[in-house]
Amino acid sequence: MKDQIVGLIPVREGSQRVKGKNFIEFADKKSLLDIKIDQLKAAGCFDHIYLSSDSENVKKIAGEKKIDFLKRDTKFCQADVPWAECVQHIIGTIPGDPLVVWALTTSPLFADFAGAVKKFKQVSKVHDSLAAVLPKKAFFLNKDGKGINYNPGHWHPYSQQLETFYEVTGACYIGRKSDMLKWSYWFGPKPFLYEVPAQTAVDVDTPEDFAFAQKLYRVTKSGK
């Protein structure tokens, strides 16, 4: 039987750093939420696209966009609730046991959902999940100025010789619903690291992030 594949966009009204960031205009008269919905629709690989929220406004948007709404208990839209509990609740509202693709509004420049799904299907016999990551070769120090991934000194290596580290971007996570319930998390102990370009890894968390992502999005869309 063919696996059901669903896209999941978790949304809440509140935002601690950027007021209403999911709903205010971001670019081209669209919000971050509008853009993420359009990206999932354009991917053409989903049997269902779900919006998870306690918000009546989000429910209305889901109806207008002709996608499915998952009612989330207001408790699990609060910033002080452990994320593991939120994952359990959100995932538990999805019907059946499909492959779930988390798509966060805070990554407006990532749209390669079709590519990520295709790759996960290819590697799913070895990897239990997929996480979009940004590979980095850089020199890291701790708060005391001590090297984390190298030993500072005249023997200092070239950056190409450093071990590659992978920043989890939040752009995309894939796993089976039943596995995510077991993990209480987005991905499992054997994730496939899906490398993404730096420009698509931008995460919107602060007003400065929002402004930077806006400019990058506009430049990317204009091709200039």
ZICOR-V564796 format. One record per backbone hydrogen bond with DSSP energy under -1.0 kcal/mol. CO is the residue of the C=O (numbers start at 1). NH is the residue of the N-H. Records with the same first field share a line. If there is no record, write none. Layout:
CO: NH ; NH
This chain:
4: 99
5: 47 ; 48
6: 101
7: 50
8: 103
9: 52
18: 21
20: 23 ; 24
22: 33
27: 30
30: 26 ; 27
31: 35
32: 36
33: 37
34: 38
35: 39
36: 40
37: 41
38: 42
39: 43
48: 7
49: 68
50: 9
51: 70
52: 11
53: 72
55: 59
56: 60
57: 61
58: 62
59: 63
60: 64
61: 65
62: 67
68: 51
70: 53
73: 76
74: 77
75: 78
78: 81
82: 86
83: 87
84: 88
85: 89
86: 90
87: 91
88: 92
90: 93
91: 94
98: 177
99: 6
100: 175
101: 8
102: 173
104: 107
106: 204
107: 110
111: 113
112: 116
113: 117
114: 118
115: 119
116: 120
117: 121
118: 122
119: 123
120: 124
123: 126 ; 127
129: 192
130: 174
131: 194
132: 169
133: 196
134: 167
136: 165
140: 148
142: 145
146: 142
153: 156
158: 161
159: 162
165: 136
167: 134
172: 132
173: 102
174: 130
175: 100
176: 180
177: 181
178: 182
179: 183
180: 184 ; 185
190: 128
192: 131
194: 133
197: 200
198: 201
206: 210
207: 211
208: 212
209: 213
210: 214
211: 215
212: 216
213: 217
214: 218
215: 219
216: 220
217: 221
218: 222
219: 223
